[in-house]
Amino acid sequence: MSAPASQQQQPPAPTSSLRLIATLGVIALISGLLVVSVVELTRPIIAENQRAALRAGVLKVIPGAEQRRDYVLTGSGLVPKAQAAASGPVVHAGYDADGDFRGVAIEAAGRGYAGTIRLLYGYDPAREEIVGMTVLESKETPGLGDRIETDPQFKANFKDLEASLGPEGEALAHPIRTVEPGESDEPGEIDGITGATISSNAVGRILDNSAGSLLPRLAPHWSDLQGER
């Protein structure tokens, strides 16, 4: 004999769409707050790591440098960074233990294969050459594009890469560009990396853009830096 209709088990009521939406909204809110909290907590650590990498990089890309002084390139010339009232490109001047000027280190950035490449290069105005380069930040493909950071032959390009100015002093005498591996035979040419063409080309383009725009502006002020003690 079947139970009365009033005693039969009723199916559960369907979940309210509004309740489901509200639950998902709370979950999303909590997740967002957690992400923001992690970002804010790690931001000072990341910033300090970047400053440490920059400090080490400056002395690394200027051979013989043991100390540095930071300047801002303004419309009126180089101003010590601590005294600069206006913003502008930062120039890191390197000096040896005796206080003699050895060159400058300049930050530069541009688009690579997987994202922005930030690098730091050293320039010796006495030789008119780029004398060192290190990558500060890169998201290039591991094992391929990231070889711009580790490949010894590629890094050797930047021990004495010509970056002199033309007769008028308004532009580079020779453009800086990346060529096929083993084919560099002209001033300013960089031997690329097989399998990392886009990334190594990007380094050449970044250096050409940065040196081509900043070195003509810096040229009148080399003596100011050499006189520092």
FIMAR-661664 format. One record per residue (C-alpha): residue in three letters; z, y negated, x; residue number from 1. Coordinates in Angstrom, 2 decimals, padded with zeros to 5 digits, always signed. Last residue first. Example, Ala and Ser with C-alpha at 12.3 -4.5 7.8 and 13.67 -1.06 7.14 Angstrom:
<recs>
{r SER, w +007.14, v +001.06, u +013.67, k 2} $
{r ALA, w +007.80, v +004.50, u +012.30, k 1} $
</recs>
This chain:
<recs>
{r ARG, w -007.53, v -062.92, u +086.25, k 229} $
{r GLU, w -010.49, v -064.09, u +084.17, k 228} $
{r GLY, w -013.35, v -065.72, u +086.05, k 227} $
{r GLN, w -015.67, v -062.80, u +085.47, k 226} $
{r LEU, w -015.21, v -063.22, u +081.72, k 225} $
{r ASP, w -016.30, v -066.84, u +081.68, k 224} $
{r SER, w -019.15, v -066.03, u +084.05, k 223} $
{r TRP, w -020.55, v -063.55, u +081.53, k 222} $
{r HIS, w -020.67, v -066.24, u +078.82, k 221} $
{r PRO, w -024.33, v -067.32, u +078.73, k 220} $
{r ALA, w -025.47, v -063.66, u +078.42, k 219} $
{r LEU, w -023.26, v -062.80, u +075.44, k 218} $
{r ARG, w -025.61, v -064.10, u +072.75, k 217} $
{r PRO, w -028.63, v -062.42, u +074.32, k 216} $
{r LEU, w -026.55, v -059.22, u +074.66, k 215} $
{r LEU, w -025.51, v -059.16, u +071.01, k 214} $
{r SER, w -028.71, v -058.73, u +068.97, k 213} $
{r GLY, w -030.77, v -056.43, u +071.16, k 212} $
{r ALA, w -027.70, v -054.56, u +072.36, k 211} $
{r SER, w -026.65, v -053.74, u +068.81, k 210} $
{r ASN, w -030.04, v -052.89, u +067.33, k 209} $
{r ASP, w -031.21, v -050.94, u +070.38, k 208} $
{r LEU, w -027.93, v -049.06, u +070.65, k 207} $
{r ILE, w -027.99, v -048.03, u +067.00, k 206} $
{r ARG, w -031.65, v -046.97, u +067.21, k 205} $
{r GLY, w -031.05, v -044.83, u +070.28, k 204} $
{r VAL, w -028.02, v -043.19, u +068.67, k 203} $
{r ALA, w -030.00, v -042.57, u +065.47, k 202} $
{r ASN, w -032.73, v -040.78, u +067.40, k 201} $
{r SER, w -030.06, v -038.41, u +068.74, k 200} $
{r SER, w -028.85, v -037.68, u +065.21, k 199} $
{r ILE, w -032.32, v -037.25, u +063.72, k 198} $
{r THR, w -033.58, v -035.02, u +066.53, k 197} $
{r ALA, w -030.61, v -032.70, u +066.69, k 196} $
{r GLY, w -032.39, v -029.37, u +067.13, k 195} $
{r THR, w -033.64, v -030.27, u +070.59, k 194} $
{r ILE, w -031.62, v -033.23, u +071.84, k 193} $
{r GLY, w -033.18, v -036.55, u +072.84, k 192} $
{r ASP, w -033.87, v -037.97, u +076.29, k 191} $
{r ILE, w -033.23, v -041.71, u +076.10, k 190} $
{r GLU, w -035.79, v -044.39, u +076.99, k 189} $
{r GLY, w -034.68, v -047.91, u +077.93, k 188} $
{r PRO, w -036.89, v -048.17, u +081.00, k 187} $
{r GLU, w -039.79, v -045.67, u +080.94, k 186} $
{r ASP, w -039.89, v -042.05, u +082.08, k 185} $
{r SER, w -038.02, v -040.23, u +079.35, k 184} $
{r GLU, w -039.90, v -037.04, u +078.52, k 183} $
{r GLY, w -037.29, v -034.39, u +079.27, k 182} $
{r PRO, w -036.14, v -034.05, u +075.66, k 181} $
{r GLU, w -038.47, v -035.92, u +073.28, k 180} $
{r VAL, w -037.88, v -039.66, u +073.08, k 179} $
{r THR, w -034.94, v -041.82, u +071.95, k 178} $
{r ARG, w -035.34, v -045.58, u +071.96, k 177} $
{r ILE, w -033.97, v -048.67, u +073.64, k 176} $
{r PRO, w -036.56, v -051.44, u +073.53, k 175} $
{r HIS, w -037.59, v -052.94, u +076.85, k 174} $
{r ALA, w -037.03, v -056.53, u +078.00, k 173} $
{r LEU, w -034.29, v -056.84, u +075.41, k 172} $
{r ALA, w -034.39, v -060.07, u +073.44, k 171} $
{r GLU, w -033.71, v -063.80, u +073.73, k 170} $
{r GLY, w -033.30, v -064.14, u +077.48, k 169} $
{r GLU, w -036.67, v -065.86, u +077.79, k 168} $
{r PRO, w -037.74, v -063.64, u +080.67, k 167} $
{r GLY, w -036.67, v -060.44, u +078.87, k 166} $
{r LEU, w -033.13, v -059.11, u +078.84, k 165} $
{r SER, w -031.97, v -056.01, u +080.66, k 164} $
{r ALA, w -030.77, v -052.85, u +078.93, k 163} $
{r GLU, w -031.54, v -050.12, u +081.45, k 162} $
{r LEU, w -029.59, v -046.91, u +080.88, k 161} $
{r ASP, w -027.43, v -046.12, u +083.90, k 160} $
{r LYS, w -024.71, v -043.64, u +082.92, k 159} $
{r PHE, w -025.87, v -043.51, u +079.31, k 158} $
{r ASN, w -028.53, v -040.81, u +079.51, k 157} $
{r ALA, w -025.97, v -038.44, u +081.05, k 156} $
{r LYS, w -024.44, v -038.07, u +077.59, k 155} $
{r PHE, w -027.57, v -036.27, u +076.42, k 154} $
{r GLN, w -027.49, v -033.90, u +079.37, k 153} $
{r PRO, w -023.78, v -033.20, u +078.87, k 152} $
{r ASP, w -024.13, v -032.34, u +075.15, k 151} $
{r THR, w -020.71, v -033.00, u +073.59, k 150} $
{r GLU, w -020.74, v -036.04, u +071.31, k 149} $
{r ILE, w -024.46, v -036.22, u +070.50, k 148} $
{r ARG, w -024.05, v -032.45, u +070.03, k 147} $
{r ASP, w -022.57, v -033.30, u +066.64, k 146} $
{r GLY, w -026.07, v -033.16, u +065.19, k 145} $
{r LEU, w -026.42, v -029.43, u +065.81, k 144} $
{r GLY, w -023.33, v -027.26, u +066.26, k 143} $
{r PRO, w -021.44, v -029.06, u +063.52, k 142} $
{r THR, w -023.77, v -031.23, u +061.37, k 141} $
{r GLU, w -023.13, v -034.94, u +061.86, k 140} $
{r LYS, w -020.07, v -036.53, u +060.31, k 139} $
{r SER, w -019.46, v -038.93, u +063.18, k 138} $
{r GLU, w -016.80, v -041.34, u +064.37, k 137} $
{r LEU, w -015.90, v -042.83, u +067.75, k 136} $
{r VAL, w -018.85, v -041.46, u +069.72, k 135} $
{r THR, w -018.75, v -042.33, u +073.41, k 134} $
{r MET, w -021.20, v -044.20, u +075.59, k 133} $
{r GLY, w -021.25, v -045.29, u +079.22, k 132} $
{r VAL, w -023.05, v -047.50, u +081.74, k 131} $
{r ILE, w -025.49, v -049.46, u +079.61, k 130} $
{r GLU, w -027.36, v -051.44, u +082.23, k 129} $
{r GLU, w -027.95, v -055.02, u +083.31, k 128} $
{r ARG, w -026.55, v -054.12, u +086.73, k 127} $
{r ALA, w -024.32, v -057.20, u +086.97, k 126} $
{r PRO, w -024.03, v -057.31, u +083.17, k 125} $
{r ASP, w -022.38, v -053.86, u +083.06, k 124} $
{r TYR, w -022.40, v -052.59, u +079.50, k 123} $
{r GLY, w -020.17, v -049.93, u +077.95, k 122} $
{r TYR, w -020.90, v -048.29, u +074.64, k 121} $
{r LEU, w -018.76, v -047.44, u +071.64, k 120} $
{r LEU, w -020.02, v -045.40, u +068.72, k 119} $
{r ARG, w -019.80, v -045.20, u +064.98, k 118} $
{r ILE, w -022.24, v -042.86, u +063.24, k 117} $
{r THR, w -022.49, v -043.29, u +059.48, k 116} $
{r GLY, w -023.47, v -040.31, u +057.38, k 115} $
{r ALA, w -025.04, v -036.88, u +057.49, k 114} $
{r TYR, w -028.25, v -037.52, u +059.45, k 113} $
{r GLY, w -027.22, v -040.76, u +061.13, k 112} $
{r ARG, w -026.94, v -044.28, u +059.74, k 111} $
{r GLY, w -025.65, v -047.02, u +062.00, k 110} $
{r ALA, w -022.70, v -048.26, u +063.98, k 109} $
{r ALA, w -021.85, v -050.29, u +067.07, k 108} $
{r GLU, w -018.70, v -051.08, u +069.04, k 107} $
{r ILE, w -019.03, v -052.94, u +072.33, k 106} $
{r ALA, w -017.40, v -052.31, u +075.70, k 105} $
{r VAL, w -017.68, v -054.92, u +078.40, k 104} $
{r GLY, w -018.08, v -054.91, u +082.15, k 103} $
{r ARG, w -016.18, v -054.53, u +085.42, k 102} $
{r PHE, w -014.34, v -057.87, u +085.75, k 101} $
{r ASP, w -011.91, v -057.95, u +088.65, k 100} $
{r GLY, w -008.24, v -057.93, u +087.73, k 99} $
{r ASP, w -007.10, v -056.03, u +090.81, k 98} $
{r ALA, w -006.50, v -052.82, u +088.85, k 97} $
{r ASP, w -009.99, v -053.00, u +087.38, k 96} $
{r TYR, w -011.02, v -055.11, u +084.41, k 95} $
{r GLY, w -012.71, v -054.27, u +081.09, k 94} $
{r ALA, w -013.75, v -056.80, u +078.44, k 93} $
{r HIS, w -013.69, v -055.54, u +074.84, k 92} $
{r VAL, w -016.06, v -057.59, u +072.67, k 91} $
{r VAL, w -015.34, v -057.94, u +068.96, k 90} $
{r PRO, w -018.22, v -059.18, u +066.81, k 89} $
{r GLY, w -017.23, v -062.08, u +064.57, k 88} $
{r SER, w -014.40, v -063.43, u +062.46, k 87} $
{r ALA, w -013.11, v -066.97, u +062.70, k 86} $
{r ALA, w -009.71, v -068.29, u +063.78, k 85} $
{r ALA, w -009.74, v -066.42, u +067.07, k 84} $
{r GLN, w -006.54, v -066.88, u +069.06, k 83} $
{r ALA, w -005.39, v -063.25, u +069.24, k 82} $
{r LYS, w -008.99, v -062.15, u +069.77, k 81} $
{r PRO, w -009.45, v -064.33, u +072.81, k 80} $
{r VAL, w -012.48, v -066.54, u +072.07, k 79} $
{r LEU, w -015.95, v -065.90, u +073.43, k 78} $
{r GLY, w -018.54, v -068.57, u +072.65, k 77} $
{r SER, w -019.00, v -071.50, u +070.30, k 76} $
{r GLY, w -020.70, v -069.57, u +067.51, k 75} $
{r THR, w -018.09, v -066.87, u +067.80, k 74} $
{r LEU, w -017.87, v -063.68, u +069.84, k 73} $
{r VAL, w -014.33, v -062.39, u +069.45, k 72} $
{r TYR, w -012.48, v -061.29, u +072.56, k 71} $
{r ASP, w -010.32, v -058.34, u +073.59, k 70} $
{r ARG, w -008.85, v -057.90, u +077.05, k 69} $
{r ARG, w -008.85, v -054.59, u +078.87, k 68} $
{r GLN, w -007.15, v -052.70, u +081.65, k 67} $
{r GLU, w -008.03, v -049.88, u +084.01, k 66} $
{r ALA, w -011.79, v -050.31, u +084.25, k 65} $
{r GLY, w -013.53, v -048.48, u +087.10, k 64} $
{r PRO, w -016.41, v -047.20, u +084.99, k 63} $
{r ILE, w -016.56, v -048.94, u +081.59, k 62} $
{r VAL, w -017.20, v -046.27, u +078.93, k 61} $
{r LYS, w -013.87, v -044.46, u +079.36, k 60} $
{r LEU, w -011.68, v -047.55, u +079.58, k 59} $
{r VAL, w -012.96, v -048.73, u +076.20, k 58} $
{r GLY, w -012.82, v -045.23, u +074.71, k 57} $
{r ALA, w -009.10, v -044.76, u +075.33, k 56} $
{r ARG, w -008.24, v -047.90, u +073.42, k 55} $
{r LEU, w -010.79, v -047.11, u +070.71, k 54} $
{r ALA, w -009.47, v -043.57, u +070.22, k 53} $
{r ALA, w -005.92, v -044.93, u +069.98, k 52} $
{r ARG, w -006.99, v -047.53, u +067.41, k 51} $
{r GLN, w -008.73, v -044.84, u +065.35, k 50} $
{r ASN, w -005.67, v -042.60, u +065.51, k 49} $
{r GLU, w -003.53, v -045.53, u +064.39, k 48} $
{r ALA, w -005.81, v -046.18, u +061.42, k 47} $
{r ILE, w -005.78, v -042.50, u +060.43, k 46} $
{r ILE, w -001.98, v -042.40, u +060.57, k 45} $
{r PRO, w -001.68, v -045.66, u +058.60, k 44} $
{r ARG, w -004.05, v -044.32, u +055.90, k 43} $
{r THR, w -002.37, v -040.91, u +055.62, k 42} $
{r LEU, w +000.31, v -041.92, u +053.12, k 41} $
{r GLU, w -002.05, v -044.12, u +051.11, k 40} $
{r VAL, w -004.69, v -041.40, u +050.89, k 39} $
{r VAL, w -002.12, v -038.76, u +049.93, k 38} $
{r SER, w -000.67, v -041.00, u +047.23, k 37} $
{r VAL, w -004.12, v -041.82, u +045.85, k 36} $
{r VAL, w -004.96, v -038.11, u +045.62, k 35} $
{r LEU, w -001.65, v -037.32, u +043.93, k 34} $
{r LEU, w -002.10, v -040.16, u +041.45, k 33} $
{r GLY, w -005.57, v -038.92, u +040.60, k 32} $
{r SER, w -004.32, v -035.38, u +040.04, k 31} $
{r ILE, w -001.54, v -036.65, u +037.77, k 30} $
{r LEU, w -004.01, v -038.72, u +035.74, k 29} $
{r ALA, w -006.49, v -035.85, u +035.48, k 28} $
{r ILE, w -003.77, v -033.50, u +034.25, k 27} $
{r VAL, w -002.60, v -036.08, u +031.70, k 26} $
{r GLY, w -006.17, v -036.58, u +030.47, k 25} $
{r LEU, w -006.73, v -032.85, u +030.17, k 24} $
{r THR, w -003.64, v -032.58, u +028.00, k 23} $
{r ALA, w -004.71, v -035.52, u +025.83, k 22} $
{r ILE, w -008.18, v -034.06, u +025.35, k 21} $
{r LEU, w -006.70, v -030.75, u +024.29, k 20} $
{r ARG, w -004.31, v -032.46, u +021.85, k 19} $
{r LEU, w -007.16, v -034.49, u +020.38, k 18} $
{r SER, w -009.26, v -031.38, u +019.93, k 17} $
{r SER, w -006.40, v -029.75, u +018.00, k 16} $
{r THR, w -005.94, v -026.13, u +018.86, k 15} $
{r PRO, w -007.06, v -023.85, u +016.06, k 14} $
{r ALA, w -004.25, v -022.57, u +013.80, k 13} $
{r PRO, w -003.16, v -019.09, u +014.69, k 12} $
{r PRO, w -004.43, v -016.33, u +012.35, k 11} $
{r GLN, w -002.05, v -015.51, u +009.47, k 10} $
{r GLN, w -000.07, v -012.32, u +009.46, k 9} $
{r GLN, w +000.14, v -010.90, u +005.88, k 8} $
{r GLN, w +003.40, v -011.61, u +004.05, k 7} $
{r SER, w +002.01, v -014.09, u +001.48, k 6} $
{r ALA, w -000.95, v -011.77, u +000.79, k 5} $
{r PRO, w +001.46, v -009.07, u -000.28, k 4} $
{r ALA, w +001.54, v -006.09, u +002.04, k 3} $
{r SER, w -000.99, v -003.32, u +001.56, k 2} $
{r MET, w +000.00, v +000.00, u +000.00, k 1} $
</recs>
